[in-house]
């Protein structure tokens, strides 16, 4: 799996010096029975076992662990960017609409 960082992601990572990051995939059911899928990029705090996660390394050496459920659905090459505003800025995936659809709804 090949992972790139755009300029905003590189700057964000410099300001938030974590050793490793995780791309988590969360699935739960809402009260009406619908399936809700969510992808979150967060600093790997070491509290969760990530033995089955797929390892990926950005060109600058930043390590990422990718939930295997997301890894199966992600393209083999994707870019990390920054999403959100102000204090809610966070690392995010830069995917096309079709790629988001494959990740969240297949």
MMTF fields as JSON, N, C-alpha, C and O atoms, coordinates in Angstrom:
{
  "mmtfVersion": "1.0.0",
  "mmtfProducer": "UNKNOWN",
  "numBonds": 423,
  "numAtoms": 424,
  "numGroups": 106,
  "numChains": 1,
  "numModels": 1,
  "chainsPerModel": [1],
  "groupsPerChain": [106],
  "chainIdList": ["A"],
  "bondAtomList": [4, 2, 8, 6, 12, 10, 16, 14, 20, 18, 24, 22, 28, 26, 32, 30, 36, 34, 40, 38, 44, 42, 48, 46, 52, 50, 56, 54, 60, 58, 64, 62, 68, 66, 72, 70, 76, 74, 80, 78, 84, 82, 88, 86, 92, 90, 96, 94, 100, 98, 104, 102, 108, 106, 112, 110, 116, 114, 120, 118, 124, 122, 128, 126, 132, 130, 136, 134, 140, 138, 144, 142, 148, 146, 152, 150, 156, 154, 160, 158, 164, 162, 168, 166, 172, 170, 176, 174, 180, 178, 184, 182, 188, 186, 192, 190, 196, 194, 200, 198, 204, 202, 208, 206, 212, 210, 216, 214, 220, 218, 224, 222, 228, 226, 232, 230, 236, 234, 240, 238, 244, 242, 248, 246, 252, 250, 256, 254, 260, 258, 264, 262, 268, 266, 272, 270, 276, 274, 280, 278, 284, 282, 288, 286, 292, 290, 296, 294, 300, 298, 304, 302, 308, 306, 312, 310, 316, 314, 320, 318, 324, 322, 328, 326, 332, 330, 336, 334, 340, 338, 344, 342, 348, 346, 352, 350, 356, 354, 360, 358, 364, 362, 368, 366, 372, 370, 376, 374, 380, 378, 384, 382, 388, 386, 392, 390, 396, 394, 400, 398, 404, 402, 408, 406, 412, 410, 416, 414, 420, 418],
  "bondOrderList": [1, 1, 1, 1, 1, 1, 1, 1, 1, 1, 1, 1, 1, 1, 1, 1, 1, 1, 1, 1, 1, 1, 1, 1, 1, 1, 1, 1, 1, 1, 1, 1, 1, 1, 1, 1, 1, 1, 1, 1, 1, 1, 1, 1, 1, 1, 1, 1, 1, 1, 1, 1, 1, 1, 1, 1, 1, 1, 1, 1, 1, 1, 1, 1, 1, 1, 1, 1, 1, 1, 1, 1, 1, 1, 1, 1, 1, 1, 1, 1, 1, 1, 1, 1, 1, 1, 1, 1, 1, 1, 1, 1, 1, 1, 1, 1, 1, 1, 1, 1, 1, 1, 1, 1, 1],
  "groupList": [{"groupName": "UNK", "atomNameList": ["N", "CA", "C", "O"], "elementList": ["N", "C", "C", "O"], "formalChargeList": [0, 0, 0, 0], "bondAtomList": [1, 0, 2, 1, 3, 2], "bondOrderList": [1, 1, 2], "singleLetterCode": "X", "chemCompType": "L-PEPTIDE LINKING"}],
  "groupTypeList": [0, 0, 0, 0, 0, 0, 0, 0, 0, 0, 0, 0, 0, 0, 0, 0, 0, 0, 0, 0, 0, 0, 0, 0, 0, 0, 0, 0, 0, 0, 0, 0, 0, 0, 0, 0, 0, 0, 0, 0, 0, 0, 0, 0, 0, 0, 0, 0, 0, 0, 0, 0, 0, 0, 0, 0, 0, 0, 0, 0, 0, 0, 0, 0, 0, 0, 0, 0, 0, 0, 0, 0, 0, 0, 0, 0, 0, 0, 0, 0, 0, 0, 0, 0, 0, 0, 0, 0, 0, 0, 0, 0, 0, 0, 0, 0, 0, 0, 0, 0, 0, 0, 0, 0, 0, 0],
  "groupIdList": [1, 2, 3, 4, 5, 6, 7, 8, 9, 10, 11, 12, 13, 14, 15, 16, 17, 18, 19, 20, 21, 22, 23, 24, 25, 26, 27, 28, 29, 30, 31, 32, 33, 34, 35, 36, 37, 38, 39, 40, 41, 42, 43, 44, 45, 46, 47, 48, 49, 50, 51, 52, 53, 54, 55, 56, 57, 58, 59, 60, 61, 62, 63, 64, 65, 66, 67, 68, 69, 70, 71, 72, 73, 74, 75, 76, 77, 78, 79, 80, 81, 82, 83, 84, 85, 86, 87, 88, 89, 90, 91, 92, 93, 94, 95, 96, 97, 98, 99, 100, 101, 102, 103, 104, 105, 106],
  "secStructList": [7, 3, 3, 3, 3, 7, 2, 2, 2, 2, 2, 2, 2, 2, 2, 1, 7, 7, 1, 3, 3, 3, 3, 3, 3, 3, 3, 3, 3, 7, 6, 6, 1, 7, 3, 3, 3, 3, 3, 3, 3, 3, 3, 7, 7, 1, 7, 1, 7, 7, 6, 6, 1, 3, 3, 3, 3, 5, 6, 6, 1, 7, 3, 3, 3, 3, 7, 2, 2, 2, 2, 6, 6, 1, 7, 1, 3, 3, 3, 3, 3, 3, 3, 1, 1, 4, 4, 4, 7, 3, 3, 3, 3, 3, 7, 7, 2, 2, 2, 2, 2, 2, 2, 2, 2, 7],
  "xCoordList": [0.848, 0.0, 0.899, 1.793, 0.645, 1.461, 0.677, -0.463, 1.295, 0.663, 1.473, 2.688, 0.813, 1.472, 0.906, -0.185, 1.641, 1.189, 1.186, 2.186, 0.069, 0.109, 0.789, 1.125, 0.99, 1.723, 1.041, 1.712, -0.272, -0.988, -0.816, -0.673, -0.826, -0.633, 0.785, 0.98, 1.772, 3.159, 3.301, 3.937, 2.711, 2.771, 2.043, 2.528, 0.883, 0.115, 0.901, 0.932, 1.53, 2.305, 3.509, 3.881, 4.122, 5.233, 4.767, 5.495, 3.558, 3.012, 2.46, 2.267, 2.205, 1.636, 2.536, 2.185, 3.678, 4.702, 4.346, 4.784, 3.557, 3.261, 4.209, 4.674, 4.492, 5.4, 4.708, 5.305, 3.445, 2.71, 1.244, 0.736, 0.588, -0.802, -1.609, -1.075, -2.896, -3.778, -4.932, -5.467, -5.295, -6.495, -7.505, -7.434, -8.453, -9.437, -10.719, -11.098, -11.378, -12.632, -13.677, -13.537, -14.713, -15.732, -17.061, -17.476, -17.729, -19.039, -19.986, -19.684, -21.133, -22.177, -23.545, -23.667, -24.544, -25.924, -26.634, -26.476, -27.412, -28.218, -29.526, -29.789, -30.334, -31.57, -32.535, -33.341, -32.473, -33.342, -32.78, -33.412, -31.6, -30.993, -30.022, -29.385, -29.895, -28.95, -27.508, -27.194, -26.644, -25.224, -24.51, -24.63, -23.768, -23.01, -21.529, -21.068, -20.786, -19.349, -18.62, -19.074, -17.492, -16.727, -15.244, -14.82, -14.474, -13.023, -12.411, -12.732, -11.525, -10.906, -9.392, -8.91, -8.658, -7.192, -6.82, -7.179, -6.101, -5.744, -4.34, -3.793, -3.772, -2.465, -2.619, -3.567, -1.691, -1.711, -1.178, 0.022, -2.069, -1.694, -1.157, -0.738, -1.164, -0.643, -1.612, -1.278, -2.801, -3.765, -4.537, -5.073, -4.596, -5.33, -4.342, -3.264, -4.728, -3.919, -4.141, -5.28, -3.088, -3.175, -2.355, -1.828, -2.259, -1.455, -1.929, -1.119, -3.243, -3.772, -3.867, -4.304, -3.464, -3.512, -2.432, -1.395, -2.689, -1.747, -0.801, -1.244, 0.484, 1.481, 1.681, 1.715, 1.811, 2.123, 3.042, 2.924, 3.946, 4.879, 4.865, 4.98, 4.723, 4.754, 6.203, 7.128, 6.409, 7.779, 8.685, 9.903, 8.101, 8.916, 9.235, 9.926, 8.733, 9.005, 7.9, 7.988, 6.862, 5.749, 5.048, 4.712, 4.835, 4.225, 2.718, 2.24, 1.99, 0.543, 0.174, 0.783, -0.828, -1.419, -2.843, -3.6, -3.212, -4.512, -5.377, -4.985, -6.559, -7.527, -7.698, -7.895, -7.631, -7.713, -9.031, -9.058, -10.121, -11.39, -11.297, -11.868, -10.582, -10.388, -9.345, -9.501, -8.291, -7.216, -7.741, -7.277, -8.7, -9.283, -10.044, -10.172, -10.551, -11.406, -10.689, -11.169, -9.563, -8.821, -8.078, -7.704, -7.864, -7.01, -5.582, -5.208, -4.795, -3.421, -2.524, -1.469, -2.928, -2.176, -3.162, -4.103, -2.957, -3.832, -3.025, -1.882, -3.652, -2.986, -3.683, -4.908, -2.881, -3.407, -3.41, -2.513, -4.431, -4.555, -5.047, -5.07, -5.438, -5.985, -7.411, -7.678, -8.326, -9.718, -10.099, -9.335, -11.264, -11.754, -11.287, -10.486, -11.81, -11.492, -11.012, -11.425, -10.137, -9.681, -9.196, -8.384, -9.704, -9.236, -9.701, -9.246, -10.589, -11.092, -10.329, -10.764, -9.21, -8.404, -7.867, -7.527, -7.797, -7.355, -6.829, -7.13, -6.049, -5.615, -6.818, -7.698, -6.847, -7.967, -7.459, -6.345, -8.27, -7.931, -8.416, -9.488, -7.638, -8.061, -8.443, -7.578, -9.738, -10.243, -11.289, -11.907, -11.477, -12.541, -13.877, -13.902, -14.975, -16.285, -16.49, -17.048, -16.039, -16.166, -15.337, -15.788, -14.125, -13.284, -13.901, -13.843, -14.497, -15.206, -16.357, -16.584, -17.082, -18.191, -17.735, -18.372, -16.631, -16.085, -15.676, -15.892, -15.082, -14.599, -15.741, -15.692, -16.754, -17.8, -19.03, -19.743, -19.291, -20.589, -20.516, -21.557, -19.343, -19.294, -18.918, -18.827],
  "yCoordList": [-1.167, 0.0, 1.238, 1.375, 2.128, 3.34, 4.548, 4.779, 5.297, 6.418, 7.677, 7.686, 8.736, 10.026, 11.059, 10.878, 12.127, 13.242, 14.497, 14.805, 15.239, 16.517, 17.536, 17.222, 18.742, 19.771, 20.082, 20.222, 20.189, 20.49, 19.379, 19.659, 18.133, 17.004, 17.004, 16.728, 17.312, 17.379, 18.454, 18.227, 19.628, 20.719, 20.337, 20.618, 19.697, 19.296, 18.278, 18.365, 17.322, 16.308, 16.921, 16.465, 17.943, 18.623, 19.278, 19.289, 19.823, 20.488, 19.502, 19.874, 18.273, 17.242, 16.01, 15.005, 16.101, 15.069, 13.765, 13.512, 12.955, 11.622, 10.631, 10.852, 9.546, 8.544, 7.66, 7.263, 7.357, 6.471, 6.892, 7.449, 6.61, 7.001, 5.785, 4.848, 5.813, 4.705, 5.236, 6.316, 4.451, 4.719, 3.664, 2.503, 4.097, 3.192, 3.218, 4.246, 2.075, 1.898, 1.467, 0.416, 2.261, 1.991, 1.721, 2.494, 0.643, 0.3, 0.082, -0.676, 0.751, 0.477, 0.694, 1.262, 0.236, 0.337, 1.479, 1.666, 2.233, 3.28, 2.675, 1.493, 3.47, 2.952, 2.378, 1.509, 2.835, 2.315, 1.091, 0.551, 0.64, -0.553, -0.287, -1.213, 0.982, 1.32, 1.174, 1.373, 0.83, 0.656, 1.99, 2.62, 2.42, 3.66, 3.313, 2.713, 3.696, 3.437, 4.77, 5.79, 4.744, 5.963, 5.624, 4.596, 6.493, 6.34, 7.5, 8.662, 7.174, 8.196, 7.982, 6.864, 9.066, 9.011, 9.616, 10.756, 8.854, 9.332, 8.877, 7.952, 9.54, 9.122, 7.76, 7.529, 6.868, 5.536, 5.664, 5.845, 5.57, 5.741, 4.459, 4.476, 3.356, 2.098, 1.358, 0.281, 1.904, 1.265, 0.142, -0.737, 0.166, -0.868, -1.813, -1.406, -3.051, -4.008, -3.767, -3.771, -3.563, -3.328, -4.377, -4.11, -5.571, -6.637, -7.014, -7.36, -6.948, -7.345, -6.183, -6.368, -5.005, -3.83, -3.908, -4.545, -3.259, -3.229, -2.049, -0.925, -2.303, -1.248, -0.463, -1.029, 0.848, 1.722, 2.815, 3.245, 3.254, 4.308, 5.398, 5.123, 6.644, 7.788, 8.032, 7.568, 8.746, 9.006, 9.678, 9.507, 10.445, 11.108, 10.188, 10.597, 8.942, 7.976, 7.849, 6.997, 8.668, 8.575, 7.232, 6.839, 6.535, 5.214, 5.292, 6.04, 4.506, 4.399, 2.929, 2.073, 2.638, 1.306, 1.434, 2.279, 0.601, 0.718, -0.482, -1.633, -0.191, -1.234, -2.143, -1.64, -3.461, -4.366, -4.246, -4.499, -3.864, -3.678, -2.495, -2.533, -1.445, -0.292, -0.622, -0.235, -1.329, -1.651, -2.454, -2.266, -3.341, -4.133, -3.267, -3.627, -2.127, -1.283, -0.052, 0.562, 0.303, 1.488, 1.192, 0.047, 2.223, 2.015, 1.717, 2.064, 1.091, 0.72, 1.943, 1.848, 3.079, 4.323, 5.437, 5.675, 6.119, 7.232, 8.302, 8.081, 9.472, 10.634, 11.047, 10.992, 11.46, 12.029, 13.547, 14.118, 14.193, 15.64, 16.095, 15.303, 17.35, 17.873, 18.316, 19.015, 17.909, 18.321, 19.096, 19.135, 19.712, 20.445, 21.891, 22.323, 22.626, 24.041, 24.325, 23.666, 25.314, 25.772, 24.638, 23.816, 24.593, 23.556, 22.153, 21.174, 22.045, 20.734, 20.191, 19.215, 20.802, 20.271, 18.905, 18.654, 18.028, 16.658, 16.054, 16.538, 15.002, 14.258, 13.554, 13.082, 13.488, 12.861, 12.229, 12.508, 11.388, 10.75, 11.629, 12.229, 11.701, 12.4, 11.34, 10.721, 11.138, 10.105, 10.711, 11.727, 10.079, 10.499, 10.038, 9.233, 10.546, 10.126, 8.63, 7.987, 8.08, 6.645, 5.856, 4.824, 6.336, 5.653, 5.721, 4.746, 6.877, 6.976, 5.978, 5.306, 5.878, 4.931, 3.495, 2.735, 3.123, 1.77, 1.531, 0.445, 2.55, 2.408, 2.288, 1.452, 3.103, 3.174, 2.32, 1.951, 1.997, 1.385, 0.029, -0.494, -0.562, -1.89, -2.944, -4.125],
  "zCoordList": [0.0, 0.0, 0.0, 0.836, -0.947, -1.079, -0.569, -0.971, 0.305, 0.965, 0.695, 0.891, 0.247, -0.001, 0.971, 1.511, 1.188, 2.01, 1.165, 0.516, 1.158, 0.458, 1.366, 2.507, 0.872, 1.622, 2.957, 3.979, 2.948, 4.197, 5.221, 6.411, 4.787, 5.71, 6.277, 7.46, 5.439, 5.933, 7.003, 8.032, 6.765, 7.751, 9.033, 10.129, 8.901, 10.068, 10.9, 12.128, 10.234, 10.959, 11.669, 12.75, 11.081, 11.755, 13.047, 14.04, 13.038, 14.222, 15.249, 16.406, 14.861, 15.736, 15.665, 15.047, 16.293, 16.145, 16.849, 17.972, 16.187, 16.692, 16.039, 14.921, 16.731, 16.172, 15.15, 14.149, 15.41, 14.507, 14.509, 15.482, 13.399, 13.213, 12.778, 12.184, 13.079, 12.714, 11.869, 12.118, 10.874, 10.087, 10.528, 10.123, 11.374, 11.95, 11.142, 10.582, 11.089, 10.364, 11.379, 12.005, 11.547, 12.554, 11.867, 11.003, 12.233, 11.683, 12.855, 13.777, 12.813, 13.807, 13.172, 12.087, 13.863, 13.372, 14.09, 15.296, 13.334, 13.952, 14.439, 14.216, 15.093, 15.7, 14.659, 14.994, 13.421, 12.375, 11.685, 10.778, 12.099, 11.527, 10.404, 9.902, 9.996, 8.933, 9.384, 10.557, 8.463, 8.763, 8.576, 7.525, 9.591, 9.524, 9.595, 10.566, 8.556, 8.499, 8.619, 8.103, 9.304, 9.519, 9.499, 10.026, 8.891, 8.864, 9.642, 9.394, 10.588, 11.422, 11.411, 11.593, 11.197, 11.286, 12.632, 12.926, 13.447, 14.781, 15.142, 14.54, 16.129, 16.612, 17.273, 18.024, 16.994, 17.601, 19.022, 19.229, 19.989, 21.391, 22.027, 23.184, 21.293, 21.804, 22.715, 23.21, 22.951, 23.849, 23.176, 23.851, 21.859, 21.122, 20.441, 20.01, 20.358, 19.612, 18.125, 17.659, 17.398, 15.962, 15.202, 14.122, 15.788, 15.188, 13.789, 12.929, 13.559, 12.255, 11.267, 10.131, 11.69, 10.812, 9.735, 9.923, 8.618, 7.493, 7.691, 7.929, 7.592, 7.769, 6.472, 5.379, 6.625, 5.493, 6.012, 7.159, 5.172, 5.55, 4.493, 3.298, 4.944, 4.03, 3.6, 4.268, 2.507, 2.036, 3.069, 3.024, 4.003, 5.027, 6.208, 7.141, 6.174, 7.236, 8.264, 9.148, 8.177, 9.114, 8.93, 7.813, 10.049, 10.003, 10.237, 11.09, 9.463, 9.59, 9.71, 9.068, 10.538, 10.637, 10.133, 10.61, 9.174, 8.531, 8.898, 8.705, 9.43, 9.779, 8.563, 7.457, 8.73, 7.585, 6.81, 5.606, 7.483, 6.771, 5.812, 4.722, 6.212, 5.324, 4.26, 3.102, 4.638, 3.691, 2.502, 1.377, 2.739, 1.644, 0.652, -0.518, 1.112, 0.278, -0.284, -1.237, 0.291, -0.168, -1.466, -1.721, -2.291, -3.468, -3.015, -1.894, -3.854, -3.475, -3.291, -2.663, -3.828, -3.696, -3.365, -4.122, -2.243, -1.878, -1.156, -0.756, -0.998, -0.424, 0.869, 0.979, 1.837, 3.074, 2.913, 2.292, 3.481, 3.457, 4.823, 5.766, 4.942, 6.192, 5.924, 4.947, 6.791, 6.702, 7.943, 8.907, 7.935, 9.096, 9.121, 8.293, 10.092, 10.251, 11.666, 12.62, 11.789, 13.099, 13.982, 13.558, 15.231, 16.162, 15.79, 16.382, 14.829, 14.395, 13.184, 12.572, 12.835, 11.73, 12.113, 13.269, 11.123, 11.377, 10.074, 8.983, 10.21, 9.026, 8.429, 9.149, 7.112, 6.425, 5.14, 4.698, 4.553, 3.284, 2.137, 2.218, 1.089, -0.123, -1.148, -1.768, -1.318, -2.215, -3.145, -2.826, -4.289, -5.198, -4.606, -3.675, -5.144, -4.682, -4.819, -3.93, -5.93, -6.15, -5.136, -4.639, -4.824, -3.843, -2.447, -1.699, -2.088, -0.797, -0.779, 0.227, -1.888, -1.97, -1.762, -1.032, -2.404, -2.22, -0.773, -0.233, -0.142, 1.222, 2.219, 3.121, 2.067, 3.098, 2.824, 3.756, 1.548, 1.248, 0.559, 0.162, 0.4, -0.223, 0.799, 0.462]
}
